[in-house]
Amino acid sequence: MTSSFSTADLVDEHGDKLQVCDTQFRQFGKHRIFTGPVRTVSCYQDNGLLRELLRTPGEGAVLVIDGGGSLHAALTGDLIAGSAVENGWAGLVINGAVRDSAQLADMAIGIKALGTNPRKSSKAGVGAIDVPVGFGGITFRPGDLLYADDDGVALLPSSS
């Protein structure tokens, strides 16, 4: 879902309960501000699992994709992001690359990623869904609440 909030204001409000990701992402989707409960995928240069997951109802969740920081191949492009939009996902946070960036900019979803690469990833389905994934100094767990805006990505753990 999209909202009106500021991650800076959330840090001021929640203090140390709110974790902030140190990874410097670029914006790719049309929604520059997005929030939702976390779902996760761990994969490396293989988008088979996330492609299948994004074809299921997102119910306003944000999919956090740990691609190991690889920029060698894109984990998401316009077709996979289109599935996410059609199925009600609020956003994607990708520790990896995307492709079709011009098309992603017009899609009604939040997308943050490290960069771009026109190369396709493999589609073997190697990886894991809904497991803790860590990057940028924090661990993302299914059910945590993620907030993203132009200042970055913040996480309110579900145990808070």
PEPEBEL-V969819 format. One record per helix or strand of 3 or more residues. SS is the DSSP state (~ for helix, > for strand). FROM is the first residue (numbers start at 0). LEN is the number of residues. If there is no record, write none. Layout:
ss=SS from=FROM len=LEN
ss=SS from=FROM len=LEN
//
This chain:
ss=~ from=6 len=11
ss=> from=17 len=3
ss=> from=33 len=9
ss=~ from=47 len=6
ss=> from=61 len=5
ss=> from=73 len=3
ss=~ from=77 len=9
ss=> from=90 len=8
ss=~ from=100 len=4
ss=> from=109 len=7
ss=> from=132 len=3
ss=> from=137 len=3
ss=> from=144 len=5
ss=> from=151 len=5
//
